[in-house]
């Protein structure tokens, strides 16, 4: 029936785009792909106690990649491709489709045709163009019409779940106005930063002080489990082609097989690969010489001592590791921990000195504020100019650009605590306590009273309310989906699918 409907001329409609939340993107850093053609599972995993065949899973991967192309385009995929995980995306899709079936959601052919008609790039002279559609399927997606339309039918079913879950979400005009004020009311500050880093050199410690500090907090210096590994790698460059990556994978598979009988070092050298050793590192540490590789580290820590890993692929290359040593967590003796304990104690004392310097600054511009533990701050007009006080303490005042409660402040970050203080001040007022931020302690003075452009708010509030509603719907759907994933009790037999494999189209069977 769809074949007949595709040949009909359909009126021009708005471009159709499924909400991005339906096919979420998952951020990964240094992802690892287990490559072993001989160990492809017959069953990809389970959801809701139901086995998912490998073919069904591959179809879900293909549909996921199609949707990513439609959402981001080819240029977008190039920019964010390394941040997207097809395995995660495919499982999320399968979980949502299971929920659609449970809810008895049905999408008929007319809905699919209407969705197709909304793709503006498939139009010619304002009408749906079957020839453009055929070329798009063949050269952009590499799919048959039947495949793509089935994917689209599934997308529409998932979109209906989104609508059903979020249909009761609402934003009142009062809520919208309050949130608008929060995001658009702005202020500016002058500030002086007292950084502990500037006082570390002045901290002098005796061995006895360091020892007492260590003995009082021994557990804080516990060394977590560590491993030492050897590895060989075939590195990738920006110009490495999929064919070259495939050859690298095959070479590594051959080397890994030979290493089991010949030895890792010998097999690597025979393959023309250098063997390197990392030295001991923990699960939360960067891998020495390799950097942050969270997923690879998980594999390494799960591999027994003396064993080899399967070839593991990242964007930077393909690796094989041998676990040389595993060391359990332990509390070190003072001799081993002395330098670390001295560093921590130095940082604590430098922080105390920086805080006191900020208090001294406040005393120069007026009465110093209340003790840090008191909750309600007081505000006072300056008794001595802010700039003169800074000059007397060899400090350099800085000024912020205008910022709101949701802004990122250059050099200071999101700084929620700072913003709470800043928005309580009127022009020229000085906050009477040092404000703690990750960089140290700030003394702040308001350069203006927080203000809002009421005229601009009146012109923008309706659009803002609609945007806020979509944000709340997204949050509601995310919460629902997180619960749904827990109920799915996913059993995943595929640690990570290589990107080249995920890109292969799936031929449907009758």
C-alpha positions in Angstrom: 0.0 0.0 0.0 2.8 2.4 0.8 4.3 1.9 -2.6 1.0 3.3 -4.1 0.8 6.1 -1.6 4.4 7.2 -2.3 3.5 7.8 -5.9 0.7 10.3 -4.9 1.3 14.0 -4.9 1.2 15.4 -1.4 0.7 19.1 -0.4 3.6 21.0 1.0 4.0 20.8 4.7 6.4 21.9 7.5 9.6 19.9 7.8 9.2 16.9 10.1 11.8 16.3 12.8 11.3 13.8 15.6 12.3 15.3 19.0 15.9 14.5 19.8 15.0 13.0 23.1 13.5 10.0 21.4 16.9 8.9 20.2 19.3 10.2 22.9 23.0 10.6 22.3 25.4 9.2 24.9 28.7 10.8 25.6 31.7 8.5 25.7 35.4 9.3 26.1 38.0 6.8 24.8 35.4 4.1 24.1 36.6 0.6 23.6 35.3 -1.9 21.0 35.8 -5.6 21.5 36.6 -7.0 18.1 36.3 -10.7 17.6 34.5 -11.9 14.5 34.4 -15.5 15.8 32.5 -14.5 19.0 29.5 -12.7 17.6 26.6 -13.6 19.9 23.4 -15.3 18.6 21.5 -13.4 21.2 22.3 -9.7 21.6 20.7 -9.6 25.1 17.4 -9.4 26.9 14.9 -6.7 27.8 11.9 -7.3 30.0 12.9 -10.9 30.1 12.6 -11.3 26.3 15.6 -12.4 24.2 16.7 -10.0 21.5 18.3 -11.7 18.5 21.4 -10.3 17.0 19.6 -9.5 13.8 16.9 -7.5 15.6 19.6 -5.6 17.4 21.5 -4.8 14.2 18.3 -3.5 12.7 17.9 -1.3 15.7 21.4 0.0 15.2 20.7 0.8 11.6 17.5 2.6 12.5 19.3 4.6 15.2 22.0 5.7 12.8 19.3 6.7 10.2 17.7 8.9 12.8 21.0 10.5 13.8 21.6 11.4 10.2 18.1 13.0 9.9 18.7 14.9 13.2 22.2 16.2 12.7 23.0 15.8 9.0 26.3 14.5 7.6 28.3 17.5 8.8 26.8 17.2 12.2 27.7 13.5 12.4 31.3 14.3 11.5 31.4 16.9 14.4 29.8 14.7 17.1 30.2 11.2 15.8 32.8 10.2 18.4 30.3 11.2 21.1 27.5 8.8 19.9 27.3 5.2 21.0 25.2 3.0 18.6 25.0 0.2 21.2 23.4 2.4 23.8 21.2 4.1 21.2 20.0 0.7 19.8 19.0 -0.6 23.2 17.1 2.5 24.1 15.3 2.2 20.8 14.3 -1.4 21.5 13.2 -0.6 25.0 10.9 2.2 23.7 9.5 0.0 20.9 8.7 -2.7 23.5 6.8 0.0 25.5 5.0 1.1 22.3 3.8 -2.5 21.7 2.7 -2.8 25.3 0.6 0.4 25.0 -0.9 -1.0 21.7 0.3 2.0 19.7 -0.4 1.5 16.0 0.8 3.8 13.2 -1.1 3.3 9.9 0.2 3.9 6.4 -1.4 7.3 6.2 0.6 8.6 9.2 3.9 7.4 7.6 3.0 9.1 4.3 2.1 12.3 6.1 5.5 12.2 7.9 7.3 11.6 4.6 5.6 14.6 3.1 7.0 16.9 5.8 10.6 16.3 4.6 11.1 19.6 2.7 14.2 18.3 0.9 12.1 15.7 -0.8 9.9 18.3 -2.5 10.0 19.7 -6.0 7.8 22.7 -6.9 6.2 22.5 -3.4 5.2 18.8 -3.8 6.6 15.5 -2.7 9.0 14.2 -5.4 9.2 10.4 -5.6 12.4 10.6 -7.7 14.1 12.7 -5.0 12.9 10.2 -2.4 14.4 7.3 -4.3 17.8 9.1 -4.7 17.8 10.0 -1.0 17.2 6.4 0.0 19.8 5.0 -2.4 22.7 7.4 -2.0 22.2 9.0 1.4 20.8 6.3 3.6 21.6 3.1 1.6 18.2 1.7 2.5 15.2 0.4 0.6 11.9 2.3 0.9 10.4 -0.6 2.9 13.3 -0.4 5.4 13.2 3.4 5.9 9.4 3.5 6.1 9.4 0.9 8.8 11.9 2.9 10.7 9.8 6.0 10.3 6.7 4.0 11.5 8.7 3.1 14.7 9.8 6.7 15.2 6.2 7.8 15.1 5.3 5.2 17.6 8.0 6.4 20.0 6.9 10.0 19.4 3.4 9.0 20.6 4.9 7.6 23.8 6.5 11.0 24.3 3.2 12.7 23.8 1.3 10.4 26.1 3.9 10.6 28.9 4.1 14.4 28.7 0.5 15.4 27.8 -0.3 16.6 31.4 2.9 18.7 31.7 2.1 22.4 31.9 3.7 25.8 32.6 1.6 28.6 34.0 2.3 32.2 33.0 3.4 33.0 36.6 5.9 30.1 36.4 7.2 31.4 33.1 7.6 34.9 34.4 9.6 33.7 37.4 11.9 31.6 35.4 12.4 34.3 32.8 13.4 36.7 35.6 15.8 34.1 37.0 17.4 33.7 33.6 17.4 37.3 32.4 17.8 39.5 35.5 21.5 40.6 35.4 24.1 42.2 37.5 27.8 43.0 37.4 30.6 42.7 40.0 34.0 44.0 40.9 35.9 41.4 42.8 39.3 40.5 44.3 40.3 36.8 44.3 42.4 35.5 47.2 43.8 32.2 45.8 45.3 29.6 48.1 47.9 28.9 45.4 49.4 32.3 46.1 50.1 31.4 49.7 51.4 27.9 49.4 55.1 29.0 49.3 54.7 30.7 52.6 53.5 27.5 54.4 56.3 25.9 56.4 55.8 22.5 57.9 57.7 20.3 60.3 57.9 16.5 60.0 56.0 16.3 63.3 53.1 18.4 62.0 52.9 16.3 58.9 53.0 13.0 60.9 50.3 14.1 63.3 48.1 15.1 60.4 48.6 11.8 58.7 47.9 9.8 61.8 44.7 11.7 62.4 43.4 11.0 58.9 45.1 7.8 57.7 42.0 6.5 55.8 42.1 9.6 53.7 45.4 8.4 52.2 44.3 4.9 51.3 45.7 3.8 48.0 43.0 2.3 45.7 43.5 -0.9 43.7 46.2 -0.5 41.0 47.4 -2.3 37.9 50.4 -2.3 35.7 49.9 -3.3 32.0 52.0 -3.8 28.9 50.4 -2.9 25.5 51.0 -2.7 21.8 49.1 -0.4 19.5 48.4 0.4 15.9 47.6 4.1 15.9 45.0 5.9 13.8 45.3 9.3 12.2 42.7 11.7 10.9 43.1 10.2 7.4 42.9 6.5 8.5 40.2 4.9 6.2 37.7 2.2 7.3 39.6 -0.3 5.2 42.9 0.5 7.0 41.1 0.1 10.3 39.8 -3.2 9.2 43.3 -4.4 8.3 44.6 -3.1 11.6 41.9 -5.1 13.4 42.8 -8.3 11.5 46.5 -7.8 12.2 45.8 -7.3 16.0 43.6 -10.4 16.1 46.4 -12.5 14.5 48.9 -11.1 16.9 46.7 -11.7 19.9 46.2 -15.4 18.9 50.0 -15.9 18.5 50.7 -14.2 21.8 48.9 -17.0 23.6 51.5 -19.5 22.6 54.6 -17.4 21.6 54.3 -14.7 24.4 53.0 -11.2 24.2 56.4 -9.4 23.6 57.5 -11.9 21.0 54.3 -11.9 19.0 54.2 -8.1 19.1 57.7 -7.8 17.8 57.0 -10.3 15.1 54.1 -8.1 13.9 56.4 -5.1 13.9 54.8 -3.6 17.0 56.5 -2.0 20.0 55.6 -3.1 23.5 55.2 -0.4 26.1 54.5 -0.5 29.9 52.3 1.9 31.8 53.4 1.5 35.3 50.9 1.3 38.2 47.7 3.3 38.0 44.3 3.3 39.6 40.8 3.1 38.1 40.2 6.8 38.6 43.6 7.8 37.2 44.5 8.5 33.6 46.4 5.7 31.9 50.1 6.7 31.9 51.2 7.7 28.4 47.6 7.1 27.1 45.4 9.6 29.0 41.8 9.2 30.1 40.3 6.0 28.8 37.4 5.1 31.2 35.9 2.2 29.3 39.2 0.6 28.4 40.2 0.9 32.1 37.1 -1.0 33.1 38.1 -3.9 30.8 41.6 -3.8 32.1 40.7 -4.0 35.8 38.3 -6.9 35.0 41.0 -8.9 33.2 42.9 -11.4 35.4 46.6 -10.9 36.1 48.8 -12.4 33.4 46.0 -12.5 30.8 45.6 -10.7 27.5 42.6 -8.6 26.4 40.9 -8.8 23.1 41.9 -6.1 20.7 40.3 -2.9 22.0 39.5 0.0 19.6 39.3 3.7 20.2 39.3 6.7 18.0 43.1 6.9 18.5 44.0 3.3 17.6 43.6 -0.4 18.3 45.3 -1.9 21.3 46.1 -5.3 22.9 46.9 -5.2 26.6 48.6 -7.7 28.9 48.0 -7.4 32.7 51.4 -7.5 34.3 50.5 -6.8 37.9 47.5 -6.2 40.1 47.8 -4.6 43.5 45.0 -4.5 46.1 44.0 -1.3 48.0 46.0 -0.5 51.1 46.7 2.2 53.7 50.4 3.2 53.3 52.8 3.8 56.1 53.8 7.4 56.9 57.1 7.1 55.0 55.3 6.4 51.7 52.5 8.8 52.3 54.6 11.7 53.7 54.8 13.8 50.5 51.1 13.4 49.8 50.2 14.3 53.4 52.5 17.3 53.3 50.9 18.5 50.1 47.3 18.1 51.5 48.2 19.9 54.7 50.0 22.7 52.8 46.9 23.2 50.7 44.7 23.4 53.8 46.9 25.9 55.5 47.2 28.0 52.3 43.4 28.0 52.1 43.1 29.2 55.7 45.6 32.0 54.9 43.8 33.0 51.8 40.5 33.2 53.7 42.1 35.3 56.4 43.5 37.6 53.7 40.0 38.1 52.3 38.8 38.9 55.8 41.6 41.5 56.2 40.5 43.1 52.9 37.0 43.4 54.2 38.3 45.1 57.3 39.9 47.8 55.2 36.7 48.7 53.4 34.5 48.7 56.5 33.6 46.4 59.4 34.5 42.8 58.6 31.5 40.5 58.2 30.2 38.0 60.6 31.8 34.6 61.1 31.6 32.2 58.2 29.2 29.8 59.9 26.5 32.4 60.3 23.8 32.1 57.8 22.5 35.6 57.1 24.9 38.0 55.4 25.0 41.7 56.2 25.7 44.4 53.7 27.4 47.7 54.3 28.6 50.7 52.3 32.3 51.0 51.8 34.3 52.9 54.3 37.5 52.9 52.2 37.4 52.6 48.4 37.5 49.1 47.0 40.4 50.0 44.7 42.5 51.6 47.5 42.0 48.6 49.7 43.1 46.3 46.8 46.2 48.5 46.2 47.2 48.4 49.9 47.2 44.6 49.7 48.9 44.3 46.3 45.7 42.8 44.9 44.2 43.3 41.5 40.5 44.0 41.2 38.6 42.5 38.2 35.2 43.1 36.8 32.7 40.6 35.4 30.6 41.1 32.4 26.8 41.2 33.0 25.6 37.8 34.1 22.3 36.1 35.2 21.7 33.3 37.7 22.1 30.8 34.9 25.2 32.4 33.2 28.7 31.1 33.0 31.0 33.8 34.5 34.4 34.0 32.7 37.2 32.8 35.0 34.8 31.9 37.7 32.4 29.4 36.2 28.8 28.8 37.2 29.6 29.8 40.8 26.1 29.3 42.3 27.2 30.5 45.8 28.7 33.7 44.3 25.5 34.4 42.4 23.4 34.1 45.5 25.6 36.7 47.2 25.8 38.9 44.1 22.0 39.1 43.6 21.5 40.2 47.2 23.5 43.4 46.6 22.6 46.9 45.4 24.9 49.1 43.4 28.2 49.8 45.3 27.4 47.5 48.2 30.1 45.1 49.3 29.3 41.6 50.5 30.5 41.3 54.1 31.9 37.7 53.8 34.5 36.1 51.7 32.7 34.0 49.0 34.2 30.6 48.5 34.6 29.4 44.9 36.8 26.6 43.5 39.5 29.2 42.7 39.7 30.5 46.3 37.9 33.3 48.2 36.3 36.4 46.7 35.5 39.8 48.1 32.8 41.3 45.9 31.3 44.7 45.2 28.2 45.3 43.1 28.7 47.5 40.1 25.0 47.8 39.6 21.7 46.8 41.1 20.2 43.6 39.6 17.9 44.7 36.8 15.5 43.2 34.2 14.4 44.7 30.9 10.6 44.6 31.5 9.8 45.7 27.9 11.9 42.9 26.5 10.3 40.4 28.8 6.8 41.4 27.7 7.8 40.9 24.0 9.5 37.5 24.7 7.4 35.9 27.4 5.1 33.9 25.2 7.9 32.3 23.2 9.8 31.7 26.4 6.8 30.0 28.0 6.6 27.6 25.0 10.3 26.8 25.3 10.1 26.2 29.0 7.2 23.9 28.4 9.3 21.8 26.0 12.1 21.7 28.6 9.7 20.5 31.3 8.3 17.9 28.9 11.8 16.7 28.1 12.6 16.4 31.8 9.4 14.5 32.5 10.1 12.1 29.6 13.7 11.6 30.8 12.5 10.7 34.3 10.0 8.2 32.8 12.5 6.7 30.5 15.1 6.2 33.3 12.5 4.2 35.2 11.6 2.3 32.1 15.2 1.3 31.6 15.4 0.0 35.1 12.2 -2.1 34.6 13.7 -3.4 31.3 16.5 -5.3 33.3 18.8 -5.1 30.3 21.2 -7.9 29.8 23.7 -6.8 27.2 25.9 -9.4 25.5 27.6 -6.8 23.3 30.2 -4.8 25.2 30.7 -2.3 22.3 30.0 -2.5 18.6 32.7 -1.2 16.3 31.6 2.0 14.5 32.3 0.4 11.1 30.0 -2.6 11.9 27.3 -0.3 13.2 27.4 1.5 9.9 26.5 -1.6 7.8 23.0 -1.6 6.4 20.8 -4.5 7.3 19.0 -6.4 4.6 15.5 -7.2 5.7 14.0 -10.7 5.3 10.5 -11.5 4.3 
